[in-house]
């Protein structure tokens, strides 16, 4: 407006009228006074004094008087009828006092306003449709909430489309913060919008009556305050005019989409427990009628999404609602138990089994007691679906609720063969989703032989082959022939280095020479990948350098991984000296003993020797510490002595034999006691959950509620004995193997054993 020239001209023209503006200006000048504008060539010096005096000062200012030197310009005189604002400069006008008074504000008197606010506060009744909107606690910046809320209530088609679209997005993304209590009548408006589906099916609109004194007999009137008890009859009285084909007009599709969006918003919002409690408390009557109408829509695919959302809503709100056997909502949910749609069965089971579970006073009528026999048979068939855990779990929830009453158990006996059909099925479910587990208790730890303390001697045959190799391949091969990886063992670096030097640092042997110490230790880690050079700080200032992860072998090994066989034949010298020869195969060792020590003649067959008796008793066994022929003396029976010596030697080795294991021999076997279990699921606290746990609770309820009379059809024995005597061994087996259900099965077994003579 400021940038428009005609408007500025008009404003200036209005200001030149001396009538009303001059009177207001003269009144303002008398109260406060105006500052005089400086001359053109005179600098302006502002008045730095206070422009407003305190009301405590009683100062009387002199009235302005006309100066004899003041030019008498009627246009500049405010008191003149020809006064003009453009020519008036305020010369000769003095400041006048202004009377002020102190006003109470929240800044200077916060206590006064706090008391006023507390006195005027009353409890907010969001259910009142006339509750002032200024009490709504809606964020000031979230205008989309208000726009959607008011647009839905406006009934304007474009506004309703806008509102439902954004409400779907808000309820999906911010469902945990979007609450009904902050938006009065939102839940009612959404349900009424969703109930327009009846108009699409029948051409009839529902009318909502909130006054209990004005109940109408018209078919299309719903008692939205307390719920319509005969709503199922009204639904049947209104004929359906919707064709079964899938051809739809654009208007029909548009209205159906609005119904689906309104139902989806309600479904998303009641996932929050606060919203479910709110709508079931403050709009319970309309909520019941809303669910009954949507659950009884025609069986057409176009309405399946609406039914699914209605069942989802029922899952969340029925826990806060009361019910009885004549409740239309209960009846509608029961009708979904034989639905061909799996999702319908699961949701209806959940809604039915959780009806009134969150009602505070606990005085809840058990509508579940009035189940018909076909429904009970259908519920048993649901327990046979092992592959569908959701339906199976929901069916067991139903059976747990149903078997809490002894009267229901007697009714069930007339429907299902209890001892032969129902009880065995429940016992079979005690191991549902069980997982095998094993518990071990070590009674005796394994003990292995300690590692050798000495590094094995290198036989002459092996030394000759090693000297043919260059360094560092020679040291690596020597390590492989004399050491093996063992994570529990270690050897000092100095002992390893000295052993290496003593074997290969012989200047008289051709090709001798050793690696530097640092290179040799590095080569150890390269030869054995798991060996590590470590420094251990001992007690005090002692420091120990070790190689962790290797140990010496008992004997040196060949390049192929077979141990060298040492000859332990001793001579008769004092002290006795062992033979220092080593051989690769047992055949070479036996030939050496027979030819070199026993002096037997070889035969034409390789490896065979002449064992004919000797003329004199010259043969004896001198193998290590053997004393067989030392007491009785030498023998002339060559075959007898040779056979005895063979018992000290290793057996012949096949040509395709694999290298032996280098593990240390076991001195004491490990003794372990093992228990094998089949545990069913538990939660993070270790408490049992799932189908098996529910089956155990159903069996416990049955054992408690069985009638005391005799079962005439089962040999006049008691019902408890007829049901559980043949199943006792199975229950005891599950108790032994399933640790998760020990508490529940223990209680079941105690009830079984009571007053039962096995």
Residue, then its C-alpha position, 0 to 999 in steps of 0.5 A: x500500500x505504501x508503494x502506491x502513489x494514488x493511495x498516498x495522495x488520497x491519504x494526504x487529502x484526508x489528512x488536510x481535512x481540519x475537522x476530526x483530525x485537528x480536534x484529535x491533534x489538539x487534544x493530544x497536544x494538551x495532554x502531552x505536548x509536541x516537540x518543535x521541529x528545528x529550522x532548516x539551517x539549525x541543527x536539531x538537539x534532541x531533548x534527553x530528559x525523561x519524556x514521561x514523569x512519574x505519577x508520584x510527582x505533582x508538577x504544575x506546568x505553565x499554560x502556553x501563551x502566545x508570544x508577541x513575536x510569533x507570526x500569526x499564521x492561521x494555518x500553523x495555529x492548532x486552535x485555528x479553524x484553518x490549521x494545516x498539518x503540513x504548515x504547522x511546526x509546533x513552535x511555541x508549544x511547551x510539553x504538558x504533563x500526562x497523568x499515568x497510573x500503575x496497571x497490574x500486569x503478569x510482569x509486576x504482579x505474577x501472583x495476582x494473575x496466578x490466583x485468578x487463573x487457578x480460580x477460573x480453571x475447571x476440568x477439561x471435558x473434551x467430550x463436550x462438543x461445545x468445549x471452547x477451542x482455545x483450550x486445545x493444546x495444539x502446537x502453534x506451528x502445526x497448522x496442518x493439524x488444525x486445517x485437517x481437523x476443521x476441514x474434515x468437519x466442514x463437509x466440503x468435498x475438497x477440504x475432506x479430501x485434503x484432510x483425510x490425505x494428510x490425516x493418513x500421513x500424520x497418523x502413519x508417521x506421528x501416530x505416537x504423538x497424535x492423540x484424540x484428546x487434543x482434537x474434539x470430535x475428531x474420532x466421532x467425525x472419522x467414524x461418521x465418515x466411515x459409516x457413509x459406506x452404508x449409503x454406498x451399499x444401501x442408499x441409506x444414510x445413518x442418523x446419529x442420536x445422542x439424546x437417550x430421551x429421544x430414541x427413534x424407531x426408524x431403521x436408520x437411527x443409531x443410539x450413538x451414546x450407548x450403542x444400538x442393541x438391535x443394530x444387527x436387525x436394522x442392518x438386515x432390514x436395510x436391503x443392499x442395492x449394490x451390484x456384485x460386479x466390480x464396475x464403479x463410477x468415479x463418484x462411488x470410487x471417490x466416496x469409497x476411498x474416503x471411507x477407507x482413508x477414514x477407517x485407516x486413520x482410526x486404525x493407525x491412531x488406536x495403535x496408541x493405547x491412550x487413543x484406544x482408551x479414549x475412544x472406547x471411553x468417550x465414544x463407546x456407543x458410536x464405536x460399537x455401532x461403527x465396528x458392527x456396521x463395518x464387520x457386516x459389510x457385504x462379502x465383496x473384495x472391495x470391502x476387504x480392506x475396510x474389514x481388516x482395518x475394522x478388525x485391527x481397531x477391534x483388537x485394540x479397543x475391545x480390551x476396554x469394552x464390556x460385553x455379553x453373549x447378546x452383544x452385537x459386536x461380540x456376535x459379529x466377531x464370532x462370525x469371523x471364526x469360520x472365515x476363509x480369510x486367515x487374517x480375519x480369523x487371527x484378528x477376531x481371535x485376538x479381539x474375542x480373547x481380550x474382551x474386557x481384560x482391561x476393565x478396572x472393576x473386574x465384574x465382567x460377564x463371560x460371553x465366552x461361556x455361551x459359545x455354540x457347539x459348532x464354534x467349539x468344534x471349529x476352535x478345536x480344528x484350529x489347534x491342529x494347524x501346526x504350521x500356522x503359529x498365529x492361528x494356533x496361538x489364538x486358538x489356545x488363548x481361547x481355550x485358556x479363557x474357556x476352560x477357566x470355568x468347570x461348567x465349560x469343561x463339562x460342556x466341552x466333554x459333550x462336544x469333543x472326546x476328551x481322553x482320546x482326542x483333546x487331552x493328547x492334542x494338548x500334550x503334543x503341543x507341550x513340545x511345540x517349537x522346542x529346540x534341542x540343547x545340551x548341558x555338560x558337567x565335567x566330572x574329570x578334566x583331561x590330563x596330557x603328558x607334559x612337553x619334553x624338556x629336551x630338544x630331540x637329537x638329530x640323527x646322522x641320517x637326518x643331519x646329512x640331509x639338512x646340511x645339503x639345504x641352504x639357509x634359511x631353508x635349513x633352519x626351517x626344516x630343522x624346526x619342522x623335524x624337531x618341533x611342533x606347534x602347541x598353543x599351551x607350550x613355550x620354549x626360551x629363545x636362548x635354549x632354541x638358539x643354543x640347540x641350533x648352534x650346537x647342530x650346525x655351527x661345526x666348522x669341520x663340517x662342510x656347508x656349516x654355518x648359522x644365521x644371526x640370532x635375530x634372523x633365526x628368531x624371525x625365521x621361527x615365526x615364519x616357519x610356525x605361523x602361530x608361534x610368537x616371540x614374547x618378553x615376560x617380565x619375571x619377578x623383580x628385574x628378571x626378564x624372560x625371552x620366550x617363543x610361545x606356541x611351540x614345543x620339542x618333539x619326543x624324537x626327530x621326524x623325517x621330512x615326510x612327517x614320520x618319527x625316526x626309530x632309535x635303536x635302544x640296544x645296550x652293550x655290556x659296558x659300564x655304564x651301559x651305552x645305547x646304540x646311536x643309530x636311527x632308522x626311518x622304517x621298522x624294517x630297517x630297524x629290525x634288520x639292523x638288530x638281527x644283523x648287527x647285534x644278534x649276528x644272524x645270517x640273512x637269507x635270499x629273501x630280503x628282510x628274512x634271517x636264518x633263525x636256526x638254533x645256535x650251537x651255544x647259548x649266545x642269544x639274549x635280549x639287551x633292549x633298553x631295560x628288558x630283563x628277560x634273559x638276564x636272569x636265566x642267561x643267554x639261550x641257543x634258541x635263536x627263533x625264541x629270542x628273535x620273536x621276543x625282540x620283535x615284541x619291542x619293535x614297532x609294527x610294520x608300516x604300510x606303504x600308504x600309511x599317513x603320518x602319525x599325530x604329533x599330539x601329546x599322549x593323554x594320561x587321563x581321559x576327560x569324563x563329562x556328564x551330558x544332559x539333552x533337553x528340548x526347551x520351548x521358547x522363553x522371553x528375555x526374563x526367562x519366563x515361558x511364552x508361546x504355544x507350549x506354555x499356553x497348552x500347559x495352562x489349558x491342561x492345568x485348567x482342565x485338571x482343576x475343573x474336571x467333574x468329580x463323578x465317574x466316567x461311565x463310558x470309560x470303565x467307571x473310573x474318575x474323569x481325572x484318571x480317565x484323562x491323565x492316567x494313560x498320558x502320565x508317562x508322556x507328561x513326565x518325559x516332557x517335564x524332564x526334558x523341557x526346563x521352560x515348563x517345569x513350574x507349570x508341569x509340576x503344578x499339573x502333575x501335583x493336581x494329577x496325583x491328587x486323589x488318583x490311585x495308579 
